[in-house]
Each structure stands twice: as structure tokens, then as C-alpha cells.
């Protein structure tokens, strides 16, 4: 952390970028802007300014190592581009805003123009985190998300996570095809509207995380190859295009500054780093983490979270707060749906034992050969890592949207089984994450959508359909033709939750689900989250049928930070099971209703989840109130 403490009176925040367009001079003076641009593949560069007192071409001075600089009159609102060797005109790779999309001019932004209201906000400890992933465009832009904040806070969510905002082509995109990492997309609103959303979230007690993509650029609007060919590693490719060269200092600085920019200028409380295995440079990840934490004001809770297919547990020991736990999702998905194709193939064998390992040790794969990685070892031992270093989820943008028809679990498994798995999600010591509208038991699809045109649109549509040809359900070409076109406006509309989520003919069902989530999260907030620091697993045991075979059921236990024990039982099998060793402690949550009555006869019903806590729970409520709350919630 920086030695600079939080200033509760500071209402304006900016990160001084060492490149791009930076306003100069004191307030009230004639505004000037410094332009700094790295173009090692070019001989000459000019700034083409569209408006203001310096409109026209301004020659940039080469300063060595591929850098060009210029100063010109004009302040916020100035529109500009760079002309390369007198030919191609491109936007600024460090543009703070693109009002006319990725091929248009960049706009000079005054980052200090926004006046922050909730200046004493310093974030929340990681152990309190309950994540809610959402797509800003699908919820109606920054203003639409802001309208939902009170309901999310009341639900028990403590942090919203925004899918990537970096500028992409067109009006609709998941965000992972962005090409300008510093420019929040204009389809959602202006930069100050994004700041207003974050400010309002802080006022509701909500942290705000941003998903950032440092492993590739999208297919349309990335001009870096034209003026900085060495930004990429020659001959090396990721699944999404040429690999970025993180050995180059200019590249490393470009992304480190981006992370600091979002945290300090926009006051985000955390970042989720997309698919860092494709970056293939753990040394840079540690370096980036060190730089970020050194630049964040002392006293702020800022959290760094990975998505990492490699299950590199050592990154979670010192440098990162947590990792998305794909192993938890994949195992639970197999248990809930029986699906076993694609990456679920690696979790189809002894699924319940893999879930037991996830709950007791973090990762299911800790160096064992993976059948979906050509039999190569995957992962590192993780039993020593804190349970709260793993983000658990049943659904997210990938796991729903990468299905051909974007189905949610509500349409793929029994409701009681989904409730039981949701109970585990919300009350295990791993950090829970839900996807937008999960709290209403939504069955609305979330599809893959883009807004490309021409040949690129054709390639994306046909490539997606071709990708599913290896699945048994899509062997037939006529079936693949039914997969929605990502570029069709209807595909985006189908993926956008309703504006009034508790209205409509299914209102009662949606409210029941909402109450289920709300009560489970109330139990977590009062009884579990305050005890999560220094929690350790006490192991997990697979339960057996009356015939002595393994059932899709288990019991898991953790020693919490204050010495009390949290125990959970989960039965995702279709049958009731013998349950002679009922955990000690007070029952704090159950689904379906009145499970305790059956457990009293040493039987665990099918599709059941139960949680117990030993010790004094009076900090939450007396025993009568606890029972009442549990009964209310399990009616949902």
C-alpha cells in the first residue's frame, strides 16, 4: 500500500498517465494538453486535432525508443487522433474516451471534473465479499445498473463485478473483444456516469470490481500492429490472436498503469484479471500486483482476483486475494445436470469426490493429469491456501453464455437440487459469486452477443456454430443453424434481464427465490463472514447409500477464525440417505423446509442442504429467531 492515507475531503481523483493525452497547467489557465505516444514502427507521427484552438495537424517530436511527444492548446472535449507516417490515422491506445466508437477520434477527458460524494469510503475486507457479476449493457447502461443498487444491497450482496468495459466495436459486446483498455465504452454512458455509478455503489455500502482483459485484443479496432509491432510476440498465438509480449517494459507499463488507473481514478475496489494463463508470465503478474498495491492509498481495501486455468496456487499465497474456482463450478454442474461433454469430461469421474476435495482443499486438480489438457498435469497443491482465496459460483457469463442456447441451471436441473447447491454456494467459506438475476431463479438465457458487420460478422456466427459441431446435440447441421446469431439484435435483447424483475406472471416464484437468497446471505453476513479470517478446513467426507456405495452427497467441516466449527451436509442424489453422524452445533440453515425433522431420524433427504455452527451465535439472534428465519427462507 502507498504511504499516502485516504483523504476524507478529497473529491477529485486522477491518475497521471505517462502516455496518452494529459491535461497540463493550473485551474483557470489557458488549457493545454500533452500528447505522448509509443510508435516504434513509425518514422513520424502527427496529432490530428479536430476542434478547439489547435485544430489541425501538430507535429510530434521523437524522444527516443519509439516515443513521440507534443503539446498543444486545448483542454477537455478536444477530439484528436494520431497520423502515422503521413498515412493511417488511428485513435490513442491510451484514450480515456471514444465518443464515436473505436475507429473515431479520442476525446481529451478531465479526470478531475467529477466531484466524488462518498469520500470516506475505504472498501470492505475481502472476507465480507459476496460478488454479483453483471453486464452493464444488458442492464441498461450505468444508469440502469445504478437503479438496481439498493435492491442488491438489501439482498445481501456486498460487491458488484462489471464485465469488461474497455471500448469495443459496435453497441453490444460481452466486453472481452475490447481494443482500447483505458476507454470505457460509450454505449454505456460517459466516464463521469461510470464514476457516478461507482460513487452511488459506495453510498450503498457496495464495493465495485472490474473485469479487465490483458491477454488479448479484439478482432476489430486494434491498430497496435500498425505502429508498435513489437507489442506482440512474433510467432506466438493465444486462442484469441497474437500473444502480447510482456517481456517488453513498454508493454508491462501499459497494463500496470491501466490497473492503477481504474483503481485510483475511478475508485474501483478490485480487479478480476481475465484468463491470465494466456498471459503466460507469472513473474509479471507478481510484479503488477506489487506495483498496484504500492500505488493504492493506505487504508483502502483493494482486491485482486485471478481467472487462471493453471490453478497456480502459489499466486494466491502473497500476491492475489483469490481465484475464480472453475473446479467448484464444473464439479457441481456435472452433479446437477449429468452433462459430461467438453470441459465437463474432466469432472465426470468420481464427481462427488472431486467436490469433497474442492471444499476441503480448494482445487480439484492439484497436479493430476487432466483429460482435457492432453493428459498433462494441471494445478498445484492448494490445501494450505485459505478457503476464502477461492471464488465459488454456480453460474457466470462464461458458463451460461458459452452454451449454444445460453441456458441457465434453472432449466437444466431440478429446482430442489438447485436450491441445495445454492445453499452450499452462499454458506461455504469460499467467496460466493452469483450472476445477474440468479437471485430470482431466472430461466432467461444469457447468450453470446457481438455487433459486428460484414465478413467478421459472418466469421463469428459460423465459427461459433462450427465450435459446437463436436457436441453430440449438434452433430446435425440443421440443429447448428438454430444457434442464435451473436450479431442479431434479438440475441442481445434475449440476454437482457427485465427492468422490473419481480413483476410478471412468475412474480411469486421469483420472489420466493429472492427470499431464499436473502435469508442465506443474512446468515452468512451475521454468522460466517465475521469468522472467516484464518478459517481452515477440517475435511470432507462422502456419504454412502444403504448398500454401502458412494452417493452424490457429503459432509464438510471448517474451523473458523474464532475456533467455532461450521459444518454442512449436501445431498444431490435422488434418494434419501442414512445419516447416522449428524454434525454438532445449532442448525443455521436448511433446505428443503423442516429437514431437521428427518435428520432427527438419522436420514438426509434427497436434494437437501443443511448448515450447523457450534458455539455462541447470539451475535446474530437468539435461537427462536434463528429457527424462524431458517423456516422462512427454506419455504422459498
C-alpha positions as CSV (number, residue, x, y, z in Angstrom):
1,X,0.0,0.0,0.0
2,X,1.1,3.6,-0.6
3,X,2.1,5.6,2.5
4,X,-0.4,8.2,1.4
5,X,-3.5,7.9,3.7
6,X,-7.1,8.3,2.5
7,X,-8.1,11.9,2.4
8,X,-11.8,12.0,3.5
9,X,-12.1,15.5,2.0
10,X,-10.6,14.7,-1.5
11,X,-13.5,15.0,-4.0
12,X,-11.4,14.8,-7.2
13,X,-9.2,11.9,-8.3
14,X,-6.9,11.4,-11.3
15,X,-4.1,9.1,-12.3
16,X,-1.4,10.9,-14.2
17,X,-0.7,8.7,-17.2
18,X,2.8,8.8,-18.6
19,X,1.3,8.4,-22.1
20,X,-1.8,9.4,-23.9
21,X,-3.4,12.8,-23.5
22,X,-2.7,14.5,-20.2
23,X,-4.1,18.0,-19.3
24,X,-1.5,20.5,-18.2
25,X,-1.5,23.7,-16.2
26,X,-3.3,25.1,-13.2
27,X,-7.1,25.6,-13.0
28,X,-8.2,28.8,-14.7
29,X,-5.2,28.9,-17.0
30,X,-5.4,28.5,-20.7
31,X,-5.8,24.7,-21.1
32,X,-3.1,22.8,-22.8
33,X,-2.7,19.1,-23.4
34,X,0.4,16.9,-23.6
35,X,0.3,14.0,-26.1
36,X,2.7,11.1,-25.7
37,X,2.6,8.1,-28.0
38,X,4.7,5.0,-28.4
39,X,5.1,4.0,-32.1
40,X,8.4,2.2,-32.6
41,X,7.3,1.0,-36.1
42,X,6.9,4.6,-37.4
43,X,9.3,7.3,-38.6
44,X,7.0,10.2,-38.0
45,X,3.7,10.9,-36.1
46,X,1.4,14.0,-36.0
47,X,-1.6,14.7,-33.7
48,X,-4.6,15.4,-35.8
49,X,-6.9,17.7,-33.7
50,X,-10.5,18.0,-34.9
51,X,-11.7,21.0,-32.8
52,X,-10.6,23.8,-30.5
53,X,-7.8,26.4,-30.8
54,X,-5.2,24.0,-32.1
55,X,-7.4,22.3,-34.7
56,X,-5.3,20.8,-37.5
57,X,-2.0,18.8,-37.6
58,X,0.5,19.2,-34.8
59,X,3.9,17.5,-35.4
60,X,5.2,15.2,-32.6
61,X,8.8,15.2,-31.6
62,X,10.6,11.9,-31.4
63,X,12.2,11.5,-28.0
64,X,13.9,8.1,-28.4
65,X,13.0,4.4,-28.0
66,X,9.9,4.8,-30.2
67,X,8.3,7.6,-28.2
68,X,6.7,10.8,-29.7
69,X,5.6,13.9,-27.8
70,X,3.7,17.1,-28.5
71,X,1.9,19.9,-26.6
72,X,-1.0,21.9,-27.9
73,X,-3.6,24.3,-26.8
74,X,-7.0,22.9,-25.9
75,X,-8.5,21.0,-23.0
76,X,-11.3,18.7,-22.1
77,X,-13.5,17.9,-25.1
78,X,-10.7,18.1,-27.6
79,X,-11.0,15.4,-30.3
80,X,-7.8,14.0,-31.7
81,X,-6.1,11.1,-33.5
82,X,-2.6,10.2,-34.5
83,X,-1.4,10.1,-38.1
84,X,1.3,7.5,-38.8
85,X,4.0,8.4,-41.4
86,X,1.5,10.8,-43.1
87,X,-0.9,8.0,-43.9
88,X,-3.1,6.0,-41.5
89,X,-5.0,7.8,-38.8
90,X,-5.6,5.9,-35.5
91,X,-7.1,6.6,-32.1
92,X,-5.0,6.9,-29.0
93,X,-4.2,3.4,-27.4
94,X,-4.5,5.2,-24.0
95,X,-7.7,7.0,-24.9
96,X,-9.8,7.8,-21.9
97,X,-13.0,8.0,-24.1
98,X,-14.1,7.3,-27.7
99,X,-17.4,9.1,-28.3
100,X,-17.6,7.9,-31.9
101,X,-16.5,4.2,-31.2
102,X,-13.2,2.6,-31.7
103,X,-12.4,3.9,-35.2
104,X,-13.3,7.5,-34.3
105,X,-11.3,10.3,-32.6
106,X,-10.3,10.1,-29.0
107,X,-11.5,12.7,-26.6
108,X,-9.4,14.6,-24.0
109,X,-11.0,14.0,-20.6
110,X,-10.5,16.0,-17.5
111,X,-10.5,13.2,-14.8
112,X,-10.8,15.8,-12.0
113,X,-14.1,17.1,-13.3
114,X,-16.2,14.6,-11.4
115,X,-16.9,15.5,-7.8
116,X,-17.0,12.4,-5.5
117,X,-19.6,12.4,-2.8
118,X,-18.7,9.3,-0.7
119,X,-15.1,10.4,0.1
120,X,-14.7,8.4,3.3
121,X,-15.4,5.1,1.6
122,X,-12.4,2.7,2.0
123,X,-13.8,-0.5,0.8
124,X,-14.7,-3.8,2.6
125,X,-12.5,-6.6,3.9
126,X,-12.3,-9.5,1.4
127,X,-13.9,-12.0,3.8
128,X,-17.1,-9.9,3.6
129,X,-17.3,-10.2,-0.1
130,X,-20.5,-11.5,-1.9
131,X,-19.9,-10.9,-5.6
132,X,-22.6,-10.2,-8.1
133,X,-21.4,-10.4,-11.7
134,X,-23.3,-8.3,-14.3
135,X,-23.2,-7.0,-17.8
136,X,-23.7,-3.2,-17.8
137,X,-25.2,-3.0,-21.3
138,X,-27.7,-5.8,-20.6
139,X,-28.9,-3.9,-17.5
140,X,-29.4,-0.6,-19.4
141,X,-26.0,1.1,-19.1
142,X,-24.5,2.8,-16.0
143,X,-27.9,4.4,-15.1
144,X,-29.7,1.1,-15.3
145,X,-27.2,-0.6,-13.0
146,X,-27.4,2.3,-10.6
147,X,-31.1,1.8,-10.3
148,X,-30.6,-1.7,-9.1
149,X,-28.0,-0.9,-6.3
150,X,-30.5,-0.5,-3.4
151,X,-32.1,-3.9,-4.1
152,X,-28.7,-5.6,-4.4
153,X,-27.6,-4.1,-1.1
154,X,-30.8,-5.2,0.6
155,X,-30.4,-8.7,-0.9
156,X,-27.0,-9.1,0.9
157,X,-24.7,-8.6,-2.0
158,X,-21.5,-6.7,-0.9
159,X,-19.8,-6.2,-4.3
160,X,-20.8,-5.9,-7.9
161,X,-18.5,-7.1,-10.6
162,X,-18.8,-5.4,-14.0
163,X,-17.9,-7.4,-17.1
164,X,-15.2,-5.6,-19.2
165,X,-16.0,-2.0,-20.2
166,X,-13.0,-1.3,-22.4
167,X,-14.1,0.1,-25.8
168,X,-15.3,-2.4,-28.4
169,X,-16.8,-2.2,-31.9
170,X,-20.5,-1.6,-32.1
171,X,-23.2,-1.2,-29.5
172,X,-23.3,-4.7,-27.9
173,X,-20.4,-7.0,-26.8
174,X,-19.5,-9.1,-23.8
175,X,-16.5,-6.8,-23.4
176,X,-13.8,-9.4,-24.0
177,X,-13.3,-8.1,-27.5
178,X,-12.2,-4.7,-26.4
179,X,-9.3,-2.9,-28.1
180,X,-8.8,0.3,-26.0
181,X,-8.2,-0.7,-22.4
182,X,-8.4,2.8,-20.9
183,X,-11.7,3.9,-22.6
184,X,-14.9,2.8,-21.0
185,X,-17.3,2.1,-23.9
186,X,-19.5,5.0,-25.0
187,X,-22.5,2.7,-25.4
188,X,-23.0,2.6,-21.6
189,X,-22.5,6.3,-20.9
190,X,-19.8,8.9,-20.4
191,X,-16.8,8.5,-18.0
192,X,-18.4,10.7,-15.3
193,X,-21.6,8.5,-15.4
194,X,-19.4,5.5,-14.7
195,X,-17.9,7.3,-11.7
196,X,-21.4,8.3,-10.6
197,X,-22.3,4.6,-10.6
198,X,-19.3,3.6,-8.5
199,X,-19.9,6.6,-6.2
200,X,-23.5,5.5,-5.7
201,X,-22.5,1.9,-5.0
202,X,-20.1,3.1,-2.3
203,X,-23.0,5.1,-0.8
204,X,-25.0,1.8,-0.6
205,X,-22.0,0.0,1.1
206,X,-21.2,-1.9,-2.1
207,X,-17.7,-2.5,-3.5
208,X,-17.3,-2.4,-7.2
209,X,-15.0,-4.7,-9.1
210,X,-14.0,-4.5,-12.8
211,X,-13.1,-7.4,-15.1
212,X,-10.0,-6.4,-17.1
213,X,-8.6,-8.2,-20.1
214,X,-4.8,-8.1,-20.5
215,X,-4.3,-11.3,-22.5
216,X,-5.5,-10.2,-26.0
217,X,-7.2,-7.5,-28.1
218,X,-10.4,-7.9,-30.0
219,X,-10.5,-8.5,-33.8
220,X,-11.7,-5.1,-34.9
221,X,-10.2,-1.7,-34.0
222,X,-6.8,-2.8,-32.7
223,X,-4.2,-0.7,-34.6
224,X,-1.2,-1.6,-32.5
225,X,0.2,-3.8,-35.2
226,X,0.5,-0.8,-37.5
227,X,2.7,1.3,-35.2
228,X,4.0,-1.0,-32.5
229,X,4.6,-4.4,-34.0
230,X,6.9,-5.3,-31.1
231,X,4.0,-5.1,-28.7
232,X,3.3,-8.7,-29.7
233,X,5.5,-11.9,-29.6
234,X,6.3,-12.9,-33.1
235,X,5.1,-16.4,-33.9
236,X,3.2,-16.9,-30.6
237,X,-0.6,-17.0,-30.5
238,X,-3.4,-17.4,-28.0
239,X,-6.9,-18.7,-28.7
240,X,-7.9,-15.1,-29.5
241,X,-5.0,-13.9,-31.6
242,X,-1.3,-12.9,-31.4
243,X,0.3,-13.1,-27.9
244,X,1.2,-9.9,-26.2
245,X,4.9,-9.6,-25.3
246,X,5.1,-9.0,-21.6
247,X,8.9,-9.1,-21.7
248,X,8.9,-5.6,-23.1
249,X,8.9,-2.8,-20.5
250,X,6.6,-0.6,-22.5
251,X,4.0,-3.4,-22.6
252,X,4.4,-4.1,-18.9
253,X,4.0,-0.5,-18.0
254,X,1.0,-0.1,-20.3
255,X,-1.0,-2.7,-18.4
256,X,0.3,-1.9,-14.9
257,X,-0.8,1.7,-15.4
258,X,-4.1,0.5,-16.6
259,X,-4.8,-1.4,-13.4
260,X,-3.7,1.6,-11.3
261,X,-5.8,3.9,-13.4
262,X,-9.0,2.0,-12.8
263,X,-8.4,1.7,-9.0
264,X,-7.2,5.3,-8.4
265,X,-9.0,7.4,-11.0
266,X,-12.3,5.5,-11.0
267,X,-12.1,4.3,-7.4
268,X,-12.8,0.7,-8.3
269,X,-12.3,-1.6,-5.2
270,X,-10.9,-4.5,-7.1
271,X,-10.0,-6.1,-10.4
272,X,-10.6,-9.5,-11.8
273,X,-7.9,-10.5,-14.4
274,X,-9.3,-12.5,-17.3
275,X,-7.6,-15.7,-18.3
276,X,-4.1,-14.9,-17.0
277,X,-2.9,-18.4,-18.2
278,X,-3.0,-16.8,-21.7
279,X,-0.6,-14.1,-20.5
280,X,1.9,-16.9,-19.7
281,X,4.0,-14.7,-17.4
282,X,3.6,-15.3,-13.7
283,X,6.6,-13.1,-12.9
284,X,4.8,-10.1,-14.5
285,X,1.6,-10.9,-12.6
286,X,3.5,-10.7,-9.3
287,X,5.3,-7.5,-10.4
288,X,2.0,-6.0,-11.4
289,X,0.4,-6.9,-8.1
290,X,3.4,-5.3,-6.2
291,X,3.1,-2.1,-8.3
292,X,-0.6,-1.8,-7.8
293,X,-0.5,-2.3,-4.0
294,X,2.3,0.2,-3.8
295,X,0.2,2.9,-5.6
296,X,-3.1,2.4,-3.7
297,X,-3.7,4.7,-0.8
298,X,-3.0,3.3,2.6
299,X,-6.2,2.1,4.3
300,X,-8.1,1.2,1.2
301,X,-9.4,-2.4,0.8
302,X,-8.4,-3.2,-2.8
303,X,-8.7,-6.8,-4.0
304,X,-7.0,-8.6,-6.9
305,X,-8.7,-11.7,-8.3
306,X,-7.5,-14.1,-11.0
307,X,-9.1,-16.3,-13.6
308,X,-6.3,-18.9,-14.1
309,X,-6.8,-22.3,-15.9
310,X,-3.5,-23.5,-14.5
311,X,-4.6,-23.5,-10.8
312,X,-1.3,-21.8,-9.8
313,X,-1.9,-21.9,-6.0
314,X,1.4,-20.1,-5.2
315,X,0.0,-16.8,-6.7
316,X,-2.7,-16.9,-4.0
317,X,-0.2,-17.1,-1.2
318,X,1.0,-13.5,-1.3
319,X,0.1,-11.5,-4.4
320,X,-3.6,-12.1,-5.2
321,X,-6.7,-12.3,-2.9
322,X,-8.4,-15.1,-4.8
323,X,-9.1,-17.0,-7.9
324,X,-12.3,-18.0,-9.7
325,X,-12.7,-21.6,-8.8
326,X,-13.7,-23.3,-12.1
327,X,-13.2,-26.7,-10.4
328,X,-16.0,-25.9,-8.0
329,X,-18.4,-24.9,-10.8
330,X,-17.6,-27.7,-13.1
331,X,-18.0,-30.4,-10.5
332,X,-21.3,-29.0,-9.2
333,X,-22.6,-28.6,-12.8
334,X,-21.9,-32.3,-13.5
335,X,-23.6,-33.4,-10.3
336,X,-26.6,-31.2,-11.0
337,X,-27.1,-31.9,-14.7
338,X,-25.2,-35.1,-15.6
339,X,-23.5,-33.4,-18.5
340,X,-20.1,-34.7,-19.3
341,X,-19.0,-33.3,-22.7
342,X,-16.4,-30.6,-23.3
343,X,-14.6,-29.5,-20.2
344,X,-17.1,-31.3,-18.0
345,X,-15.4,-34.5,-19.2
346,X,-12.6,-33.8,-16.7
347,X,-15.1,-33.8,-13.8
348,X,-17.4,-36.7,-14.8
349,X,-15.4,-39.4,-13.0
350,X,-15.9,-39.5,-9.2
351,X,-17.6,-36.1,-9.2
352,X,-18.6,-36.1,-5.6
353,X,-15.0,-36.9,-4.5
354,X,-13.8,-34.0,-6.6
355,X,-16.4,-31.7,-4.9
356,X,-15.2,-33.0,-1.5
357,X,-11.6,-32.1,-2.4
358,X,-12.8,-28.7,-3.6
359,X,-14.4,-28.0,-0.3
360,X,-11.5,-29.3,1.8
361,X,-8.5,-28.2,-0.3
362,X,-9.6,-25.6,-2.8
363,X,-8.8,-27.0,-6.2
364,X,-9.9,-30.4,-7.5
365,X,-6.9,-30.6,-9.8
366,X,-3.6,-30.1,-7.9
367,X,-1.1,-31.6,-10.3
368,X,-3.0,-34.6,-11.5
369,X,-3.3,-35.3,-15.3
370,X,-6.3,-33.7,-16.8
371,X,-8.1,-35.5,-19.7
372,X,-9.0,-32.2,-21.3
373,X,-5.4,-31.0,-21.2
374,X,-3.9,-33.9,-23.3
375,X,-3.3,-35.8,-20.0
376,X,-0.8,-33.2,-18.8
377,X,-0.6,-32.3,-15.1
378,X,-2.8,-29.4,-14.1
379,X,-2.6,-27.3,-10.9
380,X,-0.6,-27.1,-7.7
381,X,-1.3,-28.3,-4.1
382,X,-3.8,-25.8,-2.6
383,X,-4.8,-27.3,0.8
384,X,-2.7,-24.8,2.6
385,X,-4.5,-21.8,1.0
386,X,-7.3,-20.1,2.8
387,X,-10.8,-21.2,1.8
388,X,-11.7,-17.5,1.1
389,X,-9.0,-17.5,-1.6
390,X,-11.4,-19.3,-3.9
391,X,-14.4,-17.7,-5.6
392,X,-17.2,-20.2,-5.9
393,X,-20.1,-19.9,-8.4
394,X,-22.8,-22.0,-10.0
395,X,-23.2,-19.7,-13.0
396,X,-21.3,-16.8,-14.6
397,X,-21.2,-15.2,-18.0
398,X,-18.9,-17.9,-19.5
399,X,-20.7,-21.0,-18.1
400,X,-24.1,-19.7,-19.3
401,X,-23.2,-17.8,-22.4
402,X,-20.8,-20.4,-23.8
403,X,-23.7,-22.8,-24.1
404,X,-25.2,-22.8,-27.6
405,X,-28.6,-21.5,-26.3
406,X,-27.4,-19.8,-23.2
407,X,-29.4,-22.0,-20.8
408,X,-29.3,-21.3,-17.1
409,X,-29.3,-24.1,-14.5
410,X,-33.0,-23.4,-13.7
411,X,-33.8,-25.1,-17.0
412,X,-31.2,-27.9,-16.6
413,X,-31.8,-29.4,-13.2
414,X,-34.5,-30.0,-10.5
415,X,-35.4,-26.8,-8.5
416,X,-34.8,-28.5,-5.2
417,X,-31.3,-29.6,-6.3
418,X,-30.5,-26.1,-7.4
419,X,-31.6,-24.7,-4.1
420,X,-29.4,-27.2,-2.3
421,X,-26.4,-26.3,-4.4
422,X,-27.2,-22.6,-3.9
423,X,-27.2,-23.1,-0.2
424,X,-23.7,-24.6,-0.4
425,X,-22.6,-21.7,-2.6
426,X,-23.9,-19.0,-0.2
427,X,-22.8,-20.6,3.0
428,X,-19.5,-22.3,2.4
429,X,-16.3,-20.4,3.5
430,X,-15.4,-19.9,-0.2
431,X,-16.4,-16.5,-1.5
432,X,-19.7,-16.7,-3.3
433,X,-20.5,-15.2,-6.7
434,X,-23.8,-15.1,-8.4
435,X,-24.7,-13.9,-11.9
436,X,-27.3,-11.2,-12.6
437,X,-30.8,-12.3,-11.9
438,X,-29.7,-15.6,-10.3
439,X,-31.4,-14.3,-7.1
440,X,-34.8,-14.5,-8.9
441,X,-34.3,-18.1,-10.0
442,X,-34.1,-16.7,-13.6
443,X,-34.6,-19.1,-16.5
444,X,-33.8,-16.3,-19.0
445,X,-30.9,-17.2,-21.3
446,X,-27.7,-15.3,-21.5
447,X,-26.3,-15.6,-25.0
448,X,-23.0,-14.7,-26.6
449,X,-23.5,-11.4,-28.4
450,X,-21.5,-9.1,-30.6
451,X,-22.2,-6.2,-33.0
452,X,-20.0,-6.9,-36.0
453,X,-20.8,-6.4,-39.6
454,X,-19.7,-7.8,-42.9
455,X,-17.2,-10.7,-43.2
456,X,-16.3,-10.5,-39.5
457,X,-19.9,-11.0,-38.5
458,X,-20.2,-14.0,-40.8
459,X,-16.9,-15.5,-39.4
460,X,-18.1,-15.1,-35.8
461,X,-21.5,-16.6,-36.5
462,X,-20.2,-19.5,-38.5
463,X,-17.2,-20.1,-36.2
464,X,-19.5,-20.3,-33.2
465,X,-21.7,-22.8,-34.9
466,X,-18.7,-24.8,-36.0
467,X,-17.4,-24.9,-32.5
468,X,-20.5,-26.8,-31.3
469,X,-20.2,-29.4,-34.0
470,X,-18.2,-31.6,-31.7
471,X,-21.1,-31.9,-29.2
472,X,-23.5,-34.8,-29.7
473,X,-26.5,-32.5,-29.7
474,X,-25.2,-30.5,-32.6
475,X,-23.9,-33.2,-35.0
476,X,-26.7,-32.2,-37.4
477,X,-26.1,-29.1,-39.4
478,X,-29.8,-28.1,-39.2
479,X,-29.5,-28.1,-35.5
480,X,-26.4,-25.9,-35.5
481,X,-28.2,-23.5,-37.8
482,X,-30.7,-22.8,-34.9
483,X,-27.9,-21.4,-32.7
484,X,-28.7,-17.7,-32.3
485,X,-26.6,-15.3,-34.4
486,X,-24.4,-13.3,-32.0
487,X,-24.9,-10.2,-34.2
488,X,-28.6,-10.3,-34.3
489,X,-30.2,-7.5,-32.2
490,X,-32.6,-10.1,-30.8
491,X,-29.8,-12.1,-29.3
492,X,-28.8,-9.1,-27.1
493,X,-32.4,-8.4,-26.3
494,X,-33.0,-12.0,-25.2
495,X,-30.0,-11.7,-22.9
496,X,-31.1,-8.5,-21.1
497,X,-33.0,-9.0,-17.8
498,X,-36.4,-7.4,-17.4
499,X,-36.4,-3.9,-16.0
500,X,-38.9,-4.9,-13.2
501,X,-37.6,-8.3,-12.1
502,X,-40.4,-9.0,-9.6
503,X,-43.3,-8.3,-11.9
504,X,-45.0,-10.7,-14.4
505,X,-46.9,-13.9,-14.2
506,X,-44.0,-15.7,-12.4
507,X,-43.7,-12.9,-9.8
508,X,-44.4,-15.2,-6.8
509,X,-41.8,-17.8,-7.9
510,X,-39.2,-15.0,-8.4
511,X,-39.9,-13.5,-5.0
512,X,-39.6,-16.9,-3.4
513,X,-36.1,-17.3,-4.9
514,X,-35.2,-13.8,-3.8
515,X,-36.2,-14.5,-0.2
516,X,-34.2,-17.8,-0.3
517,X,-31.0,-15.9,-1.4
518,X,-31.7,-13.0,1.0
519,X,-32.0,-15.2,4.1
520,X,-29.0,-17.4,3.3
521,X,-26.9,-14.2,2.8
522,X,-28.2,-12.8,6.1
523,X,-27.0,-16.0,7.8
524,X,-23.6,-15.6,6.0
525,X,-23.2,-11.9,7.0
526,X,-24.1,-12.4,10.6
527,X,-22.7,-15.9,11.4
528,X,-20.0,-16.8,8.9
529,X,-18.3,-13.8,7.3
530,X,-17.1,-12.3,10.7
531,X,-15.4,-15.6,11.4
532,X,-13.8,-16.3,8.0
533,X,-10.4,-14.8,8.7
534,X,-7.9,-17.6,9.3
535,X,-10.6,-20.3,8.7
536,X,-9.2,-23.8,7.9
537,X,-10.7,-27.0,6.5
538,X,-11.4,-29.9,8.8
539,X,-12.0,-32.2,5.8
540,X,-15.0,-33.5,3.8
541,X,-16.5,-37.0,3.8
542,X,-18.5,-38.6,1.0
543,X,-21.7,-40.2,2.3
544,X,-22.9,-43.7,1.3
545,X,-26.1,-45.4,0.4
546,X,-27.7,-48.1,2.5
547,X,-26.0,-50.6,0.2
548,X,-22.6,-49.1,1.0
549,X,-21.8,-47.4,-2.3
550,X,-20.8,-43.7,-2.6
551,X,-23.7,-41.3,-3.0
552,X,-23.7,-37.9,-4.5
553,X,-23.6,-36.4,-1.0
554,X,-21.1,-35.3,1.5
555,X,-20.4,-33.6,4.8
556,X,-17.7,-30.8,5.1
557,X,-16.4,-29.0,8.1
558,X,-14.2,-25.9,8.7
559,X,-12.6,-24.5,11.8
560,X,-13.5,-20.8,11.7
561,X,-11.3,-18.0,12.9
562,X,-12.8,-17.8,16.3
563,X,-12.4,-21.6,16.9
564,X,-16.1,-22.4,16.2
565,X,-16.9,-25.2,13.6
566,X,-19.1,-24.7,10.5
567,X,-20.5,-28.0,9.2
568,X,-22.5,-28.5,6.1
569,X,-24.3,-31.5,4.6
570,X,-25.3,-31.7,0.9
571,X,-27.2,-34.5,-0.8
572,X,-27.6,-34.1,-4.6
573,X,-28.7,-37.7,-5.1
574,X,-32.2,-38.7,-5.9
575,X,-32.6,-40.7,-2.7
576,X,-32.7,-40.2,1.0
577,X,-29.5,-41.5,2.7
578,X,-28.6,-42.9,6.1
579,X,-27.1,-40.1,8.2
580,X,-26.0,-41.5,11.5
581,X,-23.3,-38.9,12.3
582,X,-25.2,-35.7,12.4
583,X,-22.8,-32.8,13.0
584,X,-22.7,-31.0,16.3
585,X,-23.9,-27.4,16.6
586,X,-27.0,-25.4,16.0
587,X,-28.8,-25.6,12.7
588,X,-28.5,-22.3,11.0
589,X,-29.9,-23.0,7.5
590,X,-31.8,-25.8,5.8
591,X,-33.5,-26.6,2.5
592,X,-36.0,-28.1,1.8
593,X,-38.2,-27.0,4.8
594,X,-38.1,-29.0,8.0
595,X,-35.1,-31.1,7.0
596,X,-34.3,-31.1,10.7
597,X,-37.2,-33.4,11.4
598,X,-35.9,-36.1,9.0
599,X,-32.3,-35.7,10.3
600,X,-33.6,-36.4,13.7
601,X,-34.3,-39.9,12.4
602,X,-30.8,-40.1,11.0
603,X,-31.9,-39.7,7.4
604,X,-30.7,-37.0,5.0
605,X,-33.4,-36.3,2.3
606,X,-32.6,-36.0,-1.3
607,X,-31.7,-32.6,-2.7
608,X,-31.0,-31.3,0.7
609,X,-28.5,-28.8,2.2
610,X,-28.1,-28.2,5.9
611,X,-25.6,-26.0,7.8
612,X,-24.7,-26.1,11.5
613,X,-22.5,-23.8,13.7
614,X,-21.1,-24.7,17.0
615,X,-20.7,-22.2,19.8
616,X,-22.4,-18.9,20.6
617,X,-24.5,-17.5,17.8
618,X,-26.1,-14.8,19.9
619,X,-24.3,-12.1,17.9
620,X,-26.8,-12.9,15.2
621,X,-30.0,-13.7,17.0
622,X,-31.5,-15.9,19.7
623,X,-32.3,-19.5,18.9
624,X,-36.0,-18.7,18.4
625,X,-35.3,-16.0,15.8
626,X,-32.7,-18.2,14.0
627,X,-35.3,-21.1,13.7
628,X,-37.9,-18.6,12.4
629,X,-35.5,-17.2,9.8
630,X,-34.4,-20.6,8.7
631,X,-38.0,-21.7,8.2
632,X,-39.0,-18.6,6.3
633,X,-36.1,-19.0,3.9
634,X,-36.5,-22.6,3.2
635,X,-40.1,-22.1,2.1
636,X,-38.7,-20.3,-0.9
